[in-house]
Amino acid sequence: MELVAQQVEEKLGSIYGIVANAGITRDNFFPKLTTADWDAVIDTNLKGVYNTLMPIIPKMYEGRSGSIVCISSISGEKGNIGQTNYAASKAAIIGFTKSLAQEAARYEVRVNAVAPGFIDTEMLNPIPEKYIP
Ligand SMILES: NC(=O)c1ccc[n+]([C@@H]2O[C@H](COP(=O)([O-])OP(=O)(O)OC[C@H]3O[C@@H](n4cnc5c(N)ncnc54)[C@H](O)[C@@H]3O)[C@@H](O)[C@H]2O)c1
């Protein structure tokens, strides 16, 4: 991400906004989850937020401006059958966002999260309809 941030800045100037959006699901009932399913979701959805924001945040603080949006999910707020790994990653994003928002406010950088309900994208393809509230 450091290289990406550098290339974006070279081409477009300072980064003033970023959406930490990447996310995947590996749904299954908890006893059937593999360690690989668990790790893939936590690494992409939670560590992905860290990887995305870490190279940008110090520069935003320096410039005393910026806006960050993290993408959580209704599953992170309410839980959902077959989504223990996904819900854990998305609930963690809410705690992360609330904490970073408090740190970043003094640098005039805003940090928010949105927690969408179910939206008909590719992500929904593997989820059986009966589990979509
Ligand atoms: N679709 C929904 O119902 C829904 C509901 C709530 C939250 N969300 C969240 O919205 C965000 C976008 O999801 P979407 O619905 O557009 O699904 P999507 O599958 O269409 O898009 C997910 C995107 O994440 C990218 N991605 C996945 N792994 C990545 C990685 N390791 N590095 C970089 N990019 C990676 C994919 O290339 C893809 O562009 C996700 O964080 C998802 O959890 C989706």
The ligand as an SDF file (V2000), in Angstrom:
LIG
                    3D

 44 48  0  0  0  0  0  0  0  0999 V2000
  -23.0290   -6.5220   -0.5440 N   0  0  0  0  0  0  0  0  0  0  0  0
  -23.4970   -6.4300    0.6930 C   0  0  0  0  0  0  0  0  0  0  0  0
  -24.6100   -6.8700    1.0080 O   0  0  0  0  0  0  0  0  0  0  0  0
  -22.6550   -5.7670    1.7640 C   0  0  0  0  0  0  0  0  0  0  0  0
  -23.2840   -5.4580    2.9850 C   0  0  0  0  0  0  0  0  0  0  0  0
  -22.5530   -4.8450    3.9840 C   0  0  0  0  0  0  0  0  0  0  0  0
  -21.2270   -4.5440    3.7720 C   0  0  0  0  0  0  0  0  0  0  0  0
  -20.6270   -4.8650    2.5870 N   0  0  0  0  0  0  0  0  0  0  0  0
  -19.2220   -4.5280    2.4370 C   0  0  0  0  0  0  0  0  0  0  0  0
  -19.0700   -3.6510    1.3510 O   0  0  0  0  0  0  0  0  0  0  0  0
  -17.7390   -3.7720    0.8460 C   0  0  0  0  0  0  0  0  0  0  0  0
  -17.8110   -3.9420   -0.6560 C   0  0  0  0  0  0  0  0  0  0  0  0
  -18.4260   -5.2080   -0.9490 O   0  0  0  0  0  0  0  0  0  0  0  0
  -19.3440   -5.4680   -2.2350 P   0  0  0  0  0  0  0  0  0  0  0  0
  -20.6970   -5.7890   -1.7620 O   0  0  0  0  0  0  0  0  0  0  0  0
  -19.1570   -4.3720   -3.2230 O   0  0  0  0  0  0  0  0  0  0  0  0
  -18.7340   -6.8530   -2.7140 O   0  0  0  0  0  0  0  0  0  0  0  0
  -17.8510   -7.1970   -3.9850 P   0  0  0  0  0  0  0  0  0  0  0  0
  -17.4730   -8.6270   -3.8050 O   0  0  0  0  0  0  0  0  0  0  0  0
  -18.5550   -6.7880   -5.2190 O   0  0  0  0  0  0  0  0  0  0  0  0
  -16.5950   -6.2370   -3.7930 O   0  0  0  0  0  0  0  0  0  0  0  0
  -15.5550   -6.5090   -2.9000 C   0  0  0  0  0  0  0  0  0  0  0  0
  -14.3220   -5.8420   -3.4330 C   0  0  0  0  0  0  0  0  0  0  0  0
  -13.2330   -6.1080   -2.5440 O   0  0  0  0  0  0  0  0  0  0  0  0
  -12.0850   -6.3740   -3.3330 C   0  0  0  0  0  0  0  0  0  0  0  0
  -11.1420   -7.1970   -2.5990 N   0  0  0  0  0  0  0  0  0  0  0  0
  -11.3670   -8.4120   -2.0370 C   0  0  0  0  0  0  0  0  0  0  0  0
  -10.2410   -8.8780   -1.4660 N   0  0  0  0  0  0  0  0  0  0  0  0
   -9.2700   -7.9310   -1.6740 C   0  0  0  0  0  0  0  0  0  0  0  0
   -7.8910   -7.8260   -1.3150 C   0  0  0  0  0  0  0  0  0  0  0  0
   -7.2800   -8.7880   -0.6290 N   0  0  0  0  0  0  0  0  0  0  0  0
   -7.2280   -6.7150   -1.7060 N   0  0  0  0  0  0  0  0  0  0  0  0
   -7.8460   -5.7300   -2.3980 C   0  0  0  0  0  0  0  0  0  0  0  0
   -9.1580   -5.7700   -2.7580 N   0  0  0  0  0  0  0  0  0  0  0  0
   -9.8450   -6.8620   -2.4040 C   0  0  0  0  0  0  0  0  0  0  0  0
  -12.6270   -7.1120   -4.5580 C   0  0  0  0  0  0  0  0  0  0  0  0
  -11.7150   -7.0630   -5.6330 O   0  0  0  0  0  0  0  0  0  0  0  0
  -13.9140   -6.3490   -4.8310 C   0  0  0  0  0  0  0  0  0  0  0  0
  -13.6620   -5.2440   -5.6710 O   0  0  0  0  0  0  0  0  0  0  0  0
  -17.0970   -4.9560    1.5850 C   0  0  0  0  0  0  0  0  0  0  0  0
  -16.2870   -4.4910    2.6400 O   0  0  0  0  0  0  0  0  0  0  0  0
  -18.2990   -5.6900    2.1340 C   0  0  0  0  0  0  0  0  0  0  0  0
  -17.9670   -6.4530    3.2700 O   0  0  0  0  0  0  0  0  0  0  0  0
  -21.3130   -5.4510    1.5730 C   0  0  0  0  0  0  0  0  0  0  0  0
  1  2  1  0
  2  3  2  0
  2  4  1  0
  4  5  1  0
  4 44  2  0
  5  6  2  0
  6  7  1  0
  7  8  2  0
  8  9  1  0
  8 44  1  0
  9 10  1  0
  9 42  1  0
 10 11  1  0
 11 12  1  0
 11 40  1  0
 12 13  1  0
 13 14  1  0
 14 15  2  0
 14 16  1  0
 14 17  1  0
 17 18  1  0
 18 19  2  0
 18 20  1  0
 18 21  1  0
 21 22  1  0
 22 23  1  0
 23 24  1  0
 23 38  1  0
 24 25  1  0
 25 26  1  0
 25 36  1  0
 26 27  1  0
 26 35  1  0
 27 28  2  0
 28 29  1  0
 29 30  1  0
 29 35  2  0
 30 31  1  0
 30 32  2  0
 32 33  1  0
 33 34  2  0
 34 35  1  0
 36 37  1  0
 36 38  1  0
 38 39  1  0
 40 41  1  0
 40 42  1  0
 42 43  1  0
M  CHG  2   8   1  16  -1
M  END
$$$$
